Amino acid sequence: MGDPRKSRKLFHRPRRIWSTDQLSGELYIMGSYGLRNKRELWKAQTEMARIRNQARALLALPTEVRAEKEKRLLNFLLRIGLVKEGATLDDILGLKVEDLLERRLQTIVMKKMGAKSPYQARQTVSHGHVSIGNRKVNIPGYIVRKDEEAAILVHIEAPTEAAAPAS
């Protein structure tokens, strides 16, 4: 079982990490979404694999058995904004890692505030300039739910004239 105080890894690294195609693909995604290291990408890939495996397992079940579990999975994915209303298990199987990375707080702040780069958005979030409702969130990898998206506020003060050095 293991000690409850020692948590397990949230990711599985790829089997072949030195493949040229995989390295270039990972590097492109990391640059596009401003990820700190490949571990963040691997966490998202593992989460998407877990969701897809759940959908695949539900497709193998008889229709009357899977109805409740399918509804629960679709409601969860709808709440975090990965699927649209009226989605099916086939839509879940079509999800990509980029769909999950689009729901990160860092990415949403980048698009909402018009940051110059995803790294600037990451810095804004980690320095505590972002709140969701009345709660300050400083985790760039926080997955934003659909109902929280409208409540995101970015608090950045513009530099004043007094703060500028005199020449």
Backbone as CSV, one residue per row, in Angstrom:
resi,resn,N_x,N_y,N_z,CA_x,CA_y,CA_z,C_x,C_y,C_z
1,MET,0.814,-1.183,0.000,0.000,0.000,0.000,0.861,1.251,0.000
2,GLY,1.768,1.359,0.938,2.594,2.549,1.010,2.117,3.497,2.086
3,ASP,2.976,4.411,2.419,2.671,5.369,3.461,1.736,6.445,2.926
4,PRO,0.667,6.810,3.645,-0.267,7.823,3.129,0.347,9.214,3.042
5,ARG,1.429,9.444,3.777,2.076,10.749,3.720,2.991,10.895,2.511
6,LYS,3.272,9.786,1.857,4.149,9.827,0.689,3.304,9.624,-0.562
7,SER,3.033,10.709,-1.249,2.150,10.625,-2.403,2.892,10.048,-3.603
8,ARG,2.129,9.563,-4.549,2.685,8.978,-5.754,2.868,10.043,-6.817
9,LYS,3.640,9.672,-7.820,3.821,10.576,-8.945,2.492,10.778,-9.652
10,LEU,2.294,11.980,-10.190,1.072,12.285,-10.928,1.292,12.138,-12.423
11,PHE,2.434,11.601,-12.818,2.730,11.521,-14.242,3.478,10.232,-14.545
12,HIS,3.423,9.859,-15.811,4.239,8.778,-16.344,5.042,9.374,-17.480
13,ARG,6.339,9.208,-17.424,7.150,9.741,-18.505,7.033,8.832,-19.721
14,PRO,7.308,9.358,-20.910,7.201,8.540,-22.117,8.190,7.376,-22.100
15,ARG,7.849,6.319,-22.798,8.740,5.158,-22.845,10.042,5.484,-23.560
16,ARG,9.924,6.228,-24.655,11.112,6.576,-25.432,11.268,8.088,-25.408
17,ILE,12.060,8.583,-24.479,12.146,10.032,-24.315,13.119,10.685,-25.279
18,TRP,13.923,9.911,-25.992,14.920,10.502,-26.890,14.519,10.420,-28.349
19,SER,13.262,10.168,-28.636,12.773,10.153,-30.013,12.729,11.591,-30.549
20,THR,13.273,11.794,-31.735,13.372,13.146,-32.298,12.009,13.781,-32.484
21,ASP,11.050,13.033,-33.013,9.707,13.577,-33.225,9.065,13.976,-31.891
22,GLN,9.239,13.125,-30.900,8.645,13.408,-29.603,9.308,14.617,-28.949
23,LEU,10.627,14.705,-29.037,11.333,15.848,-28.449,10.883,17.165,-29.066
24,SER,10.769,17.191,-30.381,10.362,18.438,-31.035,8.904,18.778,-30.723
25,GLY,8.037,17.758,-30.664,6.638,17.996,-30.316,6.478,18.525,-28.901
26,GLU,7.224,17.932,-27.963,7.162,18.390,-26.573,7.688,19.811,-26.444
27,LEU,8.758,20.100,-27.134,9.345,21.440,-27.055,8.382,22.494,-27.607
28,TYR,7.682,22.162,-28.697,6.712,23.097,-29.272,5.571,23.364,-28.292
29,ILE,5.037,22.313,-27.681,3.924,22.476,-26.735,4.388,23.252,-25.506
30,MET,5.588,22.951,-25.016,6.102,23.661,-23.845,6.252,25.155,-24.127
31,GLY,6.737,25.504,-25.315,6.880,26.911,-25.663,5.550,27.594,-25.886
32,SER,4.591,26.881,-26.461,3.280,27.469,-26.751,2.501,27.781,-25.485
33,TYR,2.627,26.925,-24.467,1.840,27.089,-23.250,2.669,27.563,-22.063
34,GLY,3.957,27.822,-22.259,4.802,28.365,-21.199,4.992,27.424,-20.032
35,LEU,5.178,26.147,-20.309,5.369,25.179,-19.237,6.787,25.281,-18.692
36,ARG,6.931,25.057,-17.406,8.229,25.210,-16.751,9.170,24.071,-17.109
37,ASN,8.663,22.845,-17.124,9.484,21.694,-17.462,8.599,20.610,-18.069
38,LYS,9.232,19.545,-18.521,8.465,18.488,-19.181,7.562,17.747,-18.220
39,ARG,7.866,17.814,-16.931,7.008,17.155,-15.955,5.598,17.717,-16.002
40,GLU,5.454,19.025,-16.200,4.114,19.625,-16.310,3.379,19.090,-17.528
41,LEU,4.090,18.921,-18.631,3.490,18.354,-19.839,3.105,16.903,-19.614
42,TRP,3.980,16.147,-18.972,3.696,14.732,-18.721,2.508,14.553,-17.786
43,LYS,2.326,15.478,-16.833,1.153,15.415,-15.958,-0.126,15.582,-16.772
44,ALA,-0.116,16.550,-17.695,-1.302,16.778,-18.533,-1.550,15.579,-19.439
45,GLN,-0.494,15.003,-20.004,-0.651,13.831,-20.866,-1.199,12.645,-20.085
46,THR,-0.730,12.462,-18.849,-1.209,11.360,-18.018,-2.672,11.560,-17.655
47,GLU,-3.054,12.796,-17.349,-4.450,13.081,-17.009,-5.370,12.809,-18.209
48,MET,-4.939,13.225,-19.403,-5.753,12.964,-20.597,-5.831,11.465,-20.885
49,ALA,-4.740,10.747,-20.664,-4.756,9.293,-20.864,-5.721,8.631,-19.881
50,ARG,-5.751,9.123,-18.645,-6.669,8.574,-17.650,-8.126,8.799,-18.057
51,ILE,-8.425,9.999,-18.557,-9.785,10.317,-18.984,-10.178,9.461,-20.185
52,ARG,-9.270,9.333,-21.156,-9.559,8.522,-22.337,-9.726,7.046,-21.973
53,ASN,-8.925,6.549,-21.029,-9.061,5.159,-20.590,-10.409,4.920,-19.923
54,GLN,-10.876,5.906,-19.151,-12.202,5.783,-18.537,-13.272,5.684,-19.621
55,ALA,-13.164,6.521,-20.650,-14.154,6.508,-21.734,-14.104,5.179,-22.480
56,ARG,-12.904,4.665,-22.727,-12.756,3.390,-23.424,-13.356,2.249,-22.614
57,ALA,-13.138,2.279,-21.304,-13.699,1.244,-20.435,-15.225,1.327,-20.412
58,LEU,-15.773,2.545,-20.448,-17.229,2.697,-20.465,-17.829,2.199,-21.770
59,LEU,-17.114,2.390,-22.874,-17.624,1.904,-24.161,-17.709,0.385,-24.195
60,ALA,-16.883,-0.282,-23.412,-16.888,-1.748,-23.401,-18.032,-2.322,-22.561
61,LEU,-18.624,-1.495,-21.690,-19.701,-1.968,-20.822,-21.027,-2.018,-21.576
62,PRO,-21.985,-2.832,-21.096,-23.333,-2.819,-21.674,-24.004,-1.458,-21.453
63,THR,-24.920,-1.098,-22.315,-25.529,0.225,-22.314,-26.214,0.571,-21.002
64,GLU,-26.977,-0.355,-20.430,-27.711,-0.038,-19.209,-26.779,0.109,-17.998
65,VAL,-25.628,-0.536,-18.025,-24.681,-0.445,-16.909,-23.906,0.865,-16.963
66,ARG,-23.556,1.309,-18.160,-22.675,2.466,-18.285,-23.385,3.821,-18.226
67,ALA,-24.701,3.851,-18.254,-25.439,5.116,-18.347,-25.074,6.084,-17.223
68,GLU,-25.084,5.620,-15.969,-24.802,6.500,-14.826,-23.349,6.961,-14.816
69,LYS,-22.428,6.038,-15.064,-21.007,6.387,-15.050,-20.652,7.333,-16.194
70,GLU,-21.282,7.108,-17.340,-21.045,7.984,-18.492,-21.530,9.398,-18.195
71,LYS,-22.690,9.495,-17.561,-23.250,10.800,-17.221,-22.339,11.542,-16.250
72,ARG,-21.792,10.808,-15.241,-20.892,11.425,-14.272,-19.612,11.944,-14.926
73,LEU,-19.034,11.138,-15.812,-17.797,11.538,-16.487,-18.036,12.747,-17.387
74,LEU,-19.133,12.736,-18.139,-19.437,13.860,-19.026,-19.731,15.132,-18.240
75,ASN,-20.405,15.014,-17.094,-20.675,16.196,-16.261,-19.380,16.783,-15.710
76,PHE,-18.454,15.923,-15.305,-17.161,16.397,-14.798,-16.401,17.145,-15.890
77,LEU,-16.351,16.568,-17.084,-15.622,17.204,-18.182,-16.319,18.475,-18.658
78,LEU,-17.634,18.513,-18.574,-18.380,19.718,-18.926,-18.105,20.831,-17.916
79,ARG,-18.018,20.468,-16.640,-17.779,21.454,-15.582,-16.399,22.101,-15.724
80,ILE,-15.388,21.325,-16.133,-14.069,21.938,-16.296,-13.860,22.483,-17.707
81,GLY,-14.844,22.319,-18.571,-14.798,22.972,-19.872,-14.073,22.211,-20.960
82,LEU,-13.897,20.907,-20.814,-13.211,20.134,-21.851,-14.148,19.688,-22.969
83,VAL,-15.439,19.522,-22.668,-16.405,19.131,-23.692,-17.580,20.101,-23.670
84,LYS,-18.318,20.106,-24.750,-19.506,20.962,-24.859,-20.737,20.209,-24.364
85,GLU,-21.823,20.921,-24.231,-23.099,20.324,-23.830,-23.534,19.308,-24.883
86,GLY,-24.002,18.158,-24.452,-24.472,17.132,-25.377,-23.354,16.298,-25.993
87,ALA,-22.193,16.267,-25.358,-21.064,15.489,-25.877,-21.283,13.999,-25.628
88,THR,-20.548,13.185,-26.364,-20.621,11.734,-26.221,-19.238,11.197,-25.848
89,LEU,-19.176,9.887,-25.635,-17.888,9.272,-25.304,-16.904,9.379,-26.468
90,ASP,-17.411,9.427,-27.692,-16.530,9.589,-28.845,-15.843,10.950,-28.825
91,ASP,-16.542,11.969,-28.319,-15.927,13.292,-28.186,-14.795,13.273,-27.158
92,ILE,-14.959,12.479,-26.106,-13.918,12.361,-25.092,-12.681,11.705,-25.692
93,LEU,-12.893,10.697,-26.514,-11.758,10.007,-27.133,-11.024,10.909,-28.119
94,GLY,-11.678,11.959,-28.596,-11.047,12.891,-29.517,-10.302,14.033,-28.837
95,LEU,-10.308,14.081,-27.507,-9.620,15.152,-26.794,-8.104,15.017,-26.922
96,LYS,-7.418,16.156,-26.930,-5.961,16.182,-27.007,-5.404,16.853,-25.755
97,VAL,-4.113,16.751,-25.570,-3.452,17.363,-24.418,-3.622,18.876,-24.449
98,GLU,-3.622,19.446,-25.653,-3.759,20.892,-25.789,-5.087,21.382,-25.222
99,ASP,-6.137,20.549,-25.306,-7.439,20.930,-24.760,-7.354,21.128,-23.248
100,LEU,-6.610,20.258,-22.570,-6.441,20.400,-21.130,-5.534,21.576,-20.800
101,LEU,-4.487,21.780,-21.587,-3.567,22.892,-21.330,-4.250,24.240,-21.548
102,GLU,-5.277,24.286,-22.390,-6.044,25.524,-22.601,-6.835,25.916,-21.358
103,ARG,-7.101,24.976,-20.469,-7.893,25.239,-19.274,-7.026,25.648,-18.083
104,ARG,-5.708,25.702,-18.248,-4.825,26.137,-17.159,-4.999,27.628,-16.907
105,LEU,-4.824,28.037,-15.650,-4.977,29.447,-15.289,-3.981,30.310,-16.050
106,GLN,-2.776,29.819,-16.221,-1.743,30.563,-16.934,-2.186,30.895,-18.356
107,THR,-2.757,29.935,-19.058,-3.183,30.137,-20.445,-4.369,31.087,-20.516
108,ILE,-5.305,30.939,-19.602,-6.486,31.800,-19.614,-6.107,33.239,-19.290
109,VAL,-5.180,33.430,-18.351,-4.717,34.781,-18.022,-3.991,35.379,-19.223
110,MET,-3.206,34.568,-19.920,-2.486,35.065,-21.092,-3.466,35.586,-22.147
111,LYS,-4.542,34.854,-22.372,-5.512,35.267,-23.383,-6.381,36.424,-22.898
112,LYS,-6.692,36.429,-21.599,-7.590,37.448,-21.072,-6.904,38.804,-20.935
113,MET,-5.664,38.811,-20.429,-5.009,40.094,-20.209,-4.142,40.514,-21.386
114,GLY,-3.990,39.645,-22.367,-3.200,39.996,-23.535,-1.719,40.085,-23.236
115,ALA,-1.204,39.116,-22.501,0.216,39.108,-22.148,1.058,38.915,-23.401
116,LYS,2.300,39.403,-23.340,3.189,39.285,-24.490,3.621,37.845,-24.723
117,SER,3.692,37.062,-23.670,4.107,35.671,-23.801,3.448,34.849,-22.697
118,PRO,3.426,33.531,-22.865,2.878,32.699,-21.789,3.731,32.766,-20.527
119,TYR,5.016,33.072,-20.678,5.891,33.173,-19.517,5.565,34.414,-18.689
120,GLN,5.164,35.494,-19.352,4.735,36.685,-18.627,3.450,36.400,-17.855
121,ALA,2.542,35.646,-18.461,1.308,35.271,-17.771,1.616,34.375,-16.580
122,ARG,2.577,33.464,-16.750,2.971,32.584,-15.648,3.517,33.403,-14.482
123,GLN,4.340,34.398,-14.784,4.918,35.236,-13.742,3.832,36.047,-13.039
124,THR,2.870,36.552,-13.800,1.756,37.306,-13.220,0.992,36.445,-12.221
125,VAL,0.736,35.190,-12.603,-0.011,34.287,-11.729,0.817,33.934,-10.503
126,SER,2.072,33.552,-10.698,2.870,33.078,-9.567,3.246,34.202,-8.603
127,HIS,3.220,35.453,-9.038,3.497,36.569,-8.137,2.263,37.021,-7.370
128,GLY,1.141,36.367,-7.603,-0.047,36.653,-6.810,-0.895,37.797,-7.316
129,HIS,-0.810,38.123,-8.595,-1.600,39.225,-9.144,-2.940,38.764,-9.715
130,VAL,-3.288,37.505,-9.533,-4.518,36.960,-10.117,-5.400,36.427,-8.995
131,SER,-6.685,36.750,-9.077,-7.638,36.180,-8.138,-8.832,35.634,-8.904
132,ILE,-9.428,34.612,-8.323,-10.656,34.039,-8.863,-11.730,34.318,-7.826
133,GLY,-12.610,35.242,-8.156,-13.578,35.716,-7.171,-12.841,36.525,-6.119
134,ASN,-12.956,36.123,-4.852,-12.227,36.822,-3.796,-11.061,35.994,-3.276
135,ARG,-10.669,34.949,-4.002,-9.599,34.051,-3.587,-8.373,34.241,-4.478
136,LYS,-7.247,34.533,-3.894,-6.018,34.715,-4.652,-5.465,33.345,-5.019
137,VAL,-5.153,33.154,-6.311,-4.616,31.884,-6.793,-3.267,32.165,-7.431
138,ASN,-2.225,31.489,-6.934,-0.896,31.709,-7.491,-0.292,30.419,-8.056
139,ILE,-1.145,29.537,-8.547,-0.701,28.278,-9.137,-0.981,28.336,-10.638
140,PRO,0.060,28.444,-11.474,-0.158,28.561,-12.921,-0.843,27.341,-13.539
141,GLY,-0.673,26.165,-12.939,-1.258,24.949,-13.485,-2.666,24.661,-12.986
142,TYR,-3.273,25.594,-12.270,-4.625,25.410,-11.744,-5.595,25.252,-12.907
143,ILE,-6.404,24.197,-12.891,-7.394,23.971,-13.946,-8.643,24.780,-13.609
144,VAL,-8.977,25.719,-14.468,-10.086,26.644,-14.233,-11.383,26.006,-14.707
145,ARG,-12.379,25.992,-13.830,-13.693,25.474,-14.208,-14.444,26.534,-15.010
146,LYS,-15.467,26.109,-15.725,-16.235,27.030,-16.563,-16.897,28.138,-15.747
147,ASP,-17.434,27.791,-14.572,-18.112,28.811,-13.773,-17.142,29.786,-13.123
148,GLU,-15.869,29.420,-12.977,-14.876,30.314,-12.394,-14.257,31.256,-13.421
149,GLU,-14.396,30.929,-14.688,-13.701,31.669,-15.737,-14.093,33.147,-15.772
150,ALA,-15.355,33.452,-15.540,-15.811,34.847,-15.577,-15.332,35.637,-14.362
151,ALA,-14.947,34.943,-13.292,-14.564,35.622,-12.049,-13.064,35.879,-11.947
152,ILE,-12.297,35.621,-12.994,-10.847,35.825,-12.951,-10.540,37.318,-13.059
153,LEU,-9.779,37.824,-12.110,-9.366,39.223,-12.105,-7.845,39.291,-12.050
154,VAL,-7.277,40.172,-12.865,-5.831,40.393,-12.858,-5.586,41.761,-12.245
155,HIS,-4.798,41.793,-11.154,-4.524,43.037,-10.435,-3.095,43.467,-10.704
156,ILE,-2.897,44.317,-11.674,-1.568,44.837,-11.963,-1.651,46.348,-11.928
157,GLU,-0.809,46.924,-11.112,-0.786,48.383,-11.009,0.180,48.936,-12.041
158,ALA,-0.231,49.984,-12.716,0.642,50.643,-13.688,1.666,51.476,-12.938
159,PRO,2.884,51.563,-13.450,3.884,52.387,-12.770,3.464,53.855,-12.777
160,THR,3.714,54.533,-11.675,3.326,55.942,-11.555,4.498,56.827,-11.936
161,GLU,4.206,58.099,-12.084,5.244,59.074,-12.438,6.276,59.196,-11.316
162,ALA,5.847,59.092,-10.060,6.754,59.268,-8.936,7.770,58.127,-8.858
163,ALA,7.384,56.951,-9.359,8.281,55.794,-9.290,9.337,55.838,-10.374
164,ALA,9.156,56.636,-11.389,10.122,56.705,-12.489,11.370,57.478,-12.027
165,PRO,12.553,57.004,-12.410,13.770,57.713,-11.999,13.899,59.053,-12.708
166,ALA,14.401,60.043,-11.979,14.592,61.373,-12.549,15.879,61.413,-13.355
167,SER,15.837,62.070,-14.514,17.053,62.131,-15.331,17.636,63.517,-15.392
